[in-house]
Amino acid sequence: MTEFDDVVQRQKFRLQAEEWGKQLKYYHYNDGVRTIEFNNGNKLVENTNTDKVQVIRFKGNESLVDRFAKFLRGDKW
């Protein structure tokens, strides 16, 4: 069964990265506009004055797994 150790470890790391990506990176509120950014790079922008909500998806070249690995190493991300 040790032949699948690498595959299992990669999948475990991916699952950890997905959980980390769902966590809050920062929360900002200014003049009725609330911005929430998650570790995966996605943003939720809500304008409470106009009741409009916008979801901005991360469009970078780096994968979530790469960003998570940088976070674990302590690199700037």
C-alpha positions as CSV (number, residue, x, y, z in Angstrom):
1,M,0.0,0.0,0.0
2,T,3.0,2.4,0.3
3,E,2.9,2.9,-3.5
4,F,0.0,5.3,-3.0
5,D,1.5,7.3,-0.2
6,D,2.4,10.2,-2.5
7,V,-1.0,10.3,-4.0
8,V,-2.7,10.3,-0.6
9,Q,-0.4,13.0,0.7
10,R,-1.0,15.3,-2.3
11,Q,-4.8,14.8,-1.9
12,K,-4.6,15.6,1.8
13,F,-2.6,18.7,1.0
14,R,-5.2,19.8,-1.6
15,L,-8.0,19.4,0.9
16,Q,-6.1,21.4,3.5
17,A,-5.5,24.1,0.9
18,E,-9.2,24.2,0.1
19,E,-10.1,24.6,3.7
20,W,-7.5,27.3,4.2
21,G,-8.8,29.1,1.0
22,K,-12.3,29.4,2.5
23,Q,-11.0,31.3,5.6
24,L,-11.0,35.1,5.9
25,K,-8.0,37.0,4.8
26,Y,-9.4,40.4,5.7
27,Y,-12.6,42.3,6.3
28,H,-12.9,46.0,5.4
29,Y,-15.8,48.3,5.9
30,N,-15.8,51.9,4.6
31,D,-18.6,54.3,3.7
32,G,-21.2,51.6,3.5
33,V,-19.1,49.3,1.4
34,R,-18.1,46.0,3.0
35,T,-15.2,44.0,1.4
36,I,-14.4,40.5,2.5
37,E,-11.4,38.8,1.0
38,F,-10.7,35.1,1.5
39,N,-7.3,33.4,1.4
40,N,-8.1,31.9,-2.0
41,G,-8.2,35.4,-3.5
42,N,-12.0,35.7,-4.0
43,K,-13.7,38.9,-2.8
44,L,-17.2,39.7,-1.7
45,V,-18.0,43.3,-2.1
46,E,-21.4,44.5,-0.7
47,N,-22.6,48.1,-1.0
48,T,-25.0,48.6,1.8
49,N,-26.2,51.9,0.4
50,T,-27.5,50.4,-2.8
51,D,-27.9,46.8,-1.7
52,K,-25.6,45.5,-4.5
53,V,-23.4,42.5,-4.0
54,Q,-20.5,41.7,-6.2
55,V,-18.4,38.5,-6.1
56,I,-14.9,38.9,-7.6
57,R,-13.1,35.7,-8.5
58,F,-9.3,35.4,-8.2
59,K,-7.8,35.6,-11.6
60,G,-4.1,35.0,-10.8
61,N,-1.8,32.5,-12.4
62,E,-1.0,30.8,-9.1
63,S,-3.0,27.8,-8.0
64,L,-4.6,27.6,-4.5
65,V,-2.2,24.8,-3.6
66,D,0.8,27.0,-4.5
67,R,-0.6,29.9,-2.5
68,F,-1.1,27.6,0.5
69,A,2.4,26.3,0.2
70,K,3.8,29.8,0.3
71,F,1.6,30.6,3.3
72,L,3.0,27.5,5.1
73,R,6.6,28.5,4.3
74,G,6.0,32.0,5.5
75,D,6.5,33.7,2.1
76,K,4.8,36.9,1.3
77,W,1.6,36.2,-0.6
